[in-house]
Amino acid sequence: MERFTPAEAAELEDVRRLDDLFSGHPRVIETIQTVLQNDDSLRQAATALDVHHSTLQERLTLLSAQLGYSPTKGRRRQCAMVASLLWRVAH
């Protein structure tokens, strides 16, 4: 098991991408973690975030564009989960 210091976590590409997105959209981390915790049910995640499901879809589109992959599909889901956790380590 690898361990990351906050500085090391901050240097990872996906963490930097989340940082860039977070600066203009501060709810992005909460959004990605809520979506991942709700087993891809966008309606459940939208309810948990107290937003309309179309608003959540817009956030995910923005997130996908920033990361370069869909954070809700296949093995990229795990990548997004790790990136969001390491983002928290970095901050």
Secondary structure, 3 states (H helix, E strand, C coil): CCCCCHHHHHHCHHHHHHHHHHHHCCCHHHHHHHHHHCCCCHHHHHHHHCCCHHHHHHHHHHHHHHHCCCCCCHHHHHHHHHHHHHHHHHC
